[in-house]
Amino acid sequence: MKKIIQLTTAIFLTSLLLGCDTYNKDEFKKSAQNMYDRVQTNLKIKGNFCYYLGSVKFPYTDIPLSNEDSKWERSNKEDLAKTLPLFAEIGLLTRHPVDGKEGLYHYDLTDLGREYQYEHIDRRDVEPIYDNSFCYGPIKVIKVRDVSEETYERGLSGYNETQITVKINYQVVNTPEWVINNQDKLKALYRTSSVRLPDVTYPQSLLYIKGKDGKLYNKSSSYFLMQPYGELLTDKE
């Protein structure tokens, strides 16, 4: 799971139209909410915001970098060297030194970690790849601010395409204490936008494509997979 999953949803055009040129904002609000709710149900995740740890199967023991590592293996180990200590400090993982191997640690999920864990197993290769994230923050759509339509000669599909942009406001429900109490550390590693607080309204744009079959297809992200692009900020060595 190296990028954000996008669920494509078909909606009958007539349900989203009030007239020839006026879109039904209430129907778009329902459509957006259904999209966000459905991914939580289908993937069994706690919310629409996911902190990506890396490819790791728990329990896990640090594996040192090697000159024989592929580019992907090196990048994954470098990610884990930042994400695992952070979430151990936050309380979603345990962390114990490996006897006789300085600088290496053994990790496993805590009960809190199991509650928020999302594990996607990619079995397309010879060996399965276990992509792990911690997810929080169900999205609640508050309102649709604006709906606009534009036609492009070459759209996302490569041919003439009509795109509908839907601008919404949303709030995040049930942001857990481990996110609220560790905002600075999470923002340092996953960027400022990775933390969504309760009772705050956030803007978002959703994209729909008008198909030749007279339906609208939702091309928006149903959950947000946040990569560890920043630096580790921790109180521990």
Phi, psi and omega in degrees: 000080186265353178214169183295131175286138177241124175267131179259124185240131177265132179231135178299131184301322184298330181286344182255002181246134173266326181207195185298322186234011184243123180269149181275104184294325179296321179291323176295323177298315178296318180300314180296315180297319178298321179298312181292321180292320186296321182293327177295319180291314184293319183265352181058051179248159187277351182181185186262004179239121188235125175272114181281127179273316187138184176273110187204138175247124181270145356292154187222140174243134180312137174245119183298154174298147181225149176296342180271357179296141170287169179301319180294317180298317179296315180298319180295317178296321179294322176296313182297328179295342178256317186287318185294314176299324180297311184283343169290319178293324180289330177116008180266348177226154167267156181214118181228136178299146175274125181303128175077004181228089185300135177086357179252145184227157177251132185238148171208164181284141168273175176300321178295319179297319179296328181294324185254001183289140166233119180245121176253123182257116178265113184255018183285338181264179180299313176256134179296148177250125182259102178267123185242142177218161168246123187246143179212170165078073172301138179273134172243116180286125182270313181198161169260117183280320188201149173230126180228152183233140177211141180252135181241144177296320178229100181270203181297331181275353178093358178224180182309128190211137175258124181248137177247119178261125181245117180263122183240163165247140179219161170236162180253132184261139171059047172297122186287160181299327182293337173279311183300318184280352182231035184302313185297318181291319179292319178294324180296323183268324187247008179081159188302321185288357183284344182254121178244120187264155178290153176062023175243136180263130183241146177269154176204146176250133178248149182242130173240145176248132176275114183278166178292342181274007178081017179244162173259138180244123182282120181250020185269160179284127181273340168211160190247113180265112187262124184270149180279078183275342188265212184244153179283126175243112187219156177269352185243160175281000000 
